[in-house]
Amino acid sequence: MSVKAVRIVWRITLLNVRASMEYRTEFLLNIVAGAIWQVAVIVFATVLLSRFTGMGGWDSSEVLLIPATRMLAHGLMVLLLGRMHFIGRQIQEGRIDVYLLRPMPVHRQVQLAYFPANAIGDLTVAAGLMVGAISRSRLDWTSGRVAYLVAAVVGGMLLEAALFTAVAAASLRFPAADYWSRWLEELLGTFGSYPLNVLPRAVGGLLTYGLPLAFVAYLPAAVLTGHGHDTGVPYWLAAASPLLGALVYLGSRLLWRWSLGRYTGVNG
């Protein structure tokens, strides 16, 4: 983006924040809702730390790093790139056609549609969980390990955004594909916080190579904690998870652009 485009994005974002805070009670309730939405992960972490010593060969502090990484990546995705999650509804209502008439990329307009206050709640819980995971960890947090963790969170954010962008691209041709995003969100919430080696091998393989949820948090956490050679995935591929997230996101944006160029309206 050019400097002028960045300024426009910044101004619109500030206007969206001000508009969201116009009704402060609703704004605060949205933040609380974002935090409450993660209550299942909080309960899982509490039970894990209080009742179990580990899971799937990982000790409890190592397991805790998986949901912490996933939630932090998810919170950033919701804050920065999450509006693609709801594009299917806008396509079904015909509002996407309005975006096509404006002199700004459609993807950018979608991301600037509103400010997701619930992301603040998501990130607050995620940050607390990450602090807890790091403080309980026995790892030596060198600068290299910290840098890899940051890269893993960013890569996880991009990979999750890529999956929802791909669904949005499919919705341009098949509006009912919007329901896939709900299914995808359920899968991320259900399986994204556990070591996948506790699942049947076929399920773990599907969530690694079919729908690459393992690369969001499980495989990066395995590399950080020394379990990278025990995941059933080549170590170099597990270690490259952050890079894979960036590449898959780039591919999803190309798919979105290709699909948008062939969009003929909600009624075909």
C-alpha positions in Angstrom: 0.0 0.0 0.0 1.1 3.6 -0.6 1.5 6.1 2.2 -1.7 7.7 1.2 -3.6 4.4 1.4 -2.1 3.7 4.8 -3.3 7.1 6.0 -6.8 6.4 4.7 -6.8 3.0 6.4 -5.7 4.6 9.7 -8.3 7.3 9.6 -11.1 4.9 8.8 -10.0 2.6 11.6 -10.0 5.5 14.1 -13.5 6.4 13.0 -14.6 2.8 13.4 -13.2 2.8 17.0 -14.9 6.0 17.8 -18.2 4.7 16.4 -17.9 1.6 18.4 -17.2 3.6 21.6 -20.2 5.8 21.0 -22.2 3.3 22.9 -19.8 2.5 25.7 -21.8 -0.1 27.5 -22.2 -2.1 24.3 -18.5 -1.7 23.5 -17.6 -3.1 27.0 -20.1 -5.9 26.6 -18.6 -6.9 23.3 -15.1 -7.0 25.0 -16.6 -9.1 27.8 -18.3 -11.4 25.2 -15.0 -11.9 23.5 -13.4 -13.1 26.8 -16.4 -15.3 27.8 -16.2 -16.9 24.3 -12.9 -18.4 25.4 -14.2 -19.8 28.7 -13.9 -23.4 27.4 -10.1 -22.9 26.9 -9.8 -21.3 30.3 -11.6 -24.3 31.9 -9.4 -26.7 29.9 -6.2 -24.9 31.1 -7.4 -24.9 34.7 -8.3 -28.6 34.7 -5.1 -29.5 33.0 -2.9 -27.7 35.5 -4.8 -28.8 38.6 -5.7 -32.5 37.7 -3.2 -33.8 35.1 0.5 -33.9 34.9 0.5 -34.0 31.1 -1.1 -35.2 27.9 0.2 -37.3 25.0 3.8 -37.3 26.4 3.8 -33.5 27.0 3.8 -32.2 30.5 1.1 -29.7 31.5 3.2 -26.6 31.0 4.1 -27.7 27.5 0.5 -28.5 26.6 -0.5 -25.0 27.9 1.7 -23.4 25.2 -0.6 -24.8 22.5 -3.8 -23.1 23.4 -1.9 -19.9 24.4 -0.3 -19.8 20.9 -3.6 -20.6 19.2 -5.6 -18.1 21.1 -3.1 -15.3 20.6 -3.0 -16.0 16.9 -6.8 -16.1 16.8 -7.2 -12.9 18.7 -4.8 -11.1 16.3 -6.6 -12.6 13.3 -10.0 -11.4 14.6 -8.5 -7.9 15.2 -6.6 -7.4 12.0 -8.1 -9.8 9.4 -11.2 -11.4 10.9 -13.9 -9.6 8.9 -13.5 -12.1 6.1 -15.3 -14.5 8.4 -18.5 -12.7 7.8 -18.2 -11.9 4.1 -20.6 -14.7 3.2 -23.5 -12.9 4.8 -22.6 -9.7 2.9 -22.5 -11.7 -0.3 -25.9 -13.2 0.4 -27.4 -9.8 1.1 -25.8 -8.3 -2.1 -23.7 -5.7 -0.2 -20.6 -7.0 -1.8 -21.8 -5.3 -5.0 -21.5 -1.9 -3.3 -17.9 -2.6 -2.6 -17.2 -3.2 -6.2 -18.3 0.3 -7.1 -15.8 2.1 -4.8 -12.3 3.0 -5.7 -10.7 0.8 -3.0 -9.8 -2.9 -3.1 -12.8 -5.0 -1.9 -10.7 -7.0 0.6 -9.6 -3.7 2.2 -13.1 -2.4 2.4 -14.3 -5.6 4.1 -11.6 -5.4 6.7 -12.5 -1.7 7.4 -16.2 -2.4 7.7 -16.2 -2.2 11.5 -14.0 -2.4 14.6 -14.2 -5.9 16.3 -14.3 -4.9 20.0 -14.6 -8.6 20.9 -11.1 -9.1 19.7 -9.9 -7.1 22.8 -11.5 -9.7 25.0 -10.0 -12.5 23.0 -6.5 -10.9 23.2 -6.8 -10.2 26.9 -7.5 -13.8 27.7 -4.9 -15.0 25.2 -2.2 -12.8 26.7 -2.9 -13.9 30.2 -2.8 -17.6 29.1 0.5 -16.9 27.3 2.1 -15.3 30.3 1.0 -18.3 32.4 2.4 -20.7 29.9 5.7 -19.0 29.7 6.0 -18.6 33.5 5.3 -22.3 34.1 7.5 -23.4 31.3 10.9 -25.0 32.0 12.3 -23.8 28.7 15.2 -21.4 28.5 13.6 -18.5 26.7 16.5 -17.3 24.6 16.1 -14.5 22.1 16.0 -17.1 19.3 13.2 -19.1 21.0 11.2 -15.9 21.7 11.6 -14.8 18.1 10.3 -18.2 16.9 7.3 -17.9 19.2 6.5 -14.4 17.8 6.9 -15.8 14.3 4.7 -18.8 15.2 1.9 -16.5 16.5 2.0 -14.3 13.3 2.2 -17.4 11.1 -0.8 -18.9 13.0 -2.7 -15.7 12.5 -2.0 -15.7 8.8 -2.9 -19.4 8.4 -6.2 -19.0 10.2 -7.0 -15.9 8.1 -6.1 -17.9 5.0 -8.6 -20.6 5.7 -11.4 -18.1 6.2 -10.3 -16.1 3.1 -10.5 -19.3 1.1 -14.0 -19.9 2.4 -14.9 -16.3 1.5 -13.6 -16.9 -2.0 -15.8 -19.9 -2.4 -18.7 -17.9 -1.1 -18.4 -15.6 -4.1 -19.4 -18.5 -6.3 -21.5 -20.5 -3.9 -23.0 -18.2 -1.2 -24.0 -21.2 0.9 -20.3 -21.9 1.5 -20.5 -19.3 4.3 -21.7 -22.2 6.5 -18.2 -23.8 6.1 -16.7 -20.9 8.1 -18.8 -21.9 11.1 -17.7 -25.5 10.7 -14.1 -24.3 10.4 -14.4 -22.2 13.6 -15.8 -25.2 15.5 -12.8 -27.3 14.3 -10.3 -24.7 15.4 -11.9 -24.4 18.8 -12.3 -28.1 19.3 -9.0 -29.5 18.1 -6.7 -26.5 18.1 -5.7 -26.6 21.8 -4.5 -30.2 22.2 -1.5 -32.2 21.1 -2.8 -34.0 18.0 -0.9 -37.1 18.8 -3.7 -38.0 21.4 -6.1 -38.4 18.5 -6.4 -41.3 16.1 -3.7 -41.2 13.4 -6.2 -40.7 10.6 -7.8 -37.7 12.4 -4.4 -36.2 13.1 -3.3 -36.7 9.5 -6.5 -35.0 8.3 -6.0 -32.0 10.6 -2.3 -31.8 9.4 -2.4 -32.4 5.7 -6.1 -32.1 4.7 -7.0 -29.1 6.8 -3.7 -27.7 8.1 -4.9 -26.8 11.6 -1.8 -28.5 13.2 0.4 -25.7 11.7 -1.4 -23.0 13.7 -0.2 -23.9 17.1 0.5 -27.6 17.7 3.6 -28.0 15.4 5.2 -24.7 16.4 4.7 -25.6 20.1 6.2 -29.0 19.4 9.3 -27.4 17.9 9.7 -25.0 20.9 9.3 -27.7 23.5 11.5 -30.4 21.9 8.7 -32.6 20.6 9.2 -31.7 17.0 10.6 -35.1 16.0 7.6 -36.9 17.5 4.7 -35.4 15.6 4.7 -37.7 12.6 5.6 -34.7 10.4 9.1 -34.1 9.0 10.9 -31.8 11.4 11.8 -29.2 8.8 8.1 -28.9 7.9 7.0 -28.5 11.5 9.8 -25.9 12.0 8.6 -24.0 8.9 5.1 -23.6 10.2 5.3 -19.7 10.4 6.6 -19.5 6.8 3.9 -21.9 5.7 1.3 -19.6 7.3 2.6 -16.7 5.3 2.7 -18.7 2.0 -0.8 -20.1 2.5 -2.2 -16.6 3.2 -0.6 -15.3 0.1 -2.2 -18.1 -1.9 -5.6 -17.4 -0.3 -5.4 -13.8 -1.3 -4.6 -14.8 -4.9 -7.6 -17.2 -4.8 -9.8 -14.3 -3.5 -8.6 -12.0 -6.3 -9.2 -14.7 -8.9 -12.7 -15.5 -7.5 -13.6 -11.8 -7.3 -12.7 -11.3 -10.9 -15.3 -14.0 -11.8 -18.0 -12.8 -9.5 -21.3 -12.3 -11.4 -23.6 -11.3 -8.6 -25.4 -13.2 -5.8 -27.9 -14.6 -8.3 -25.2 -15.7 -10.8 
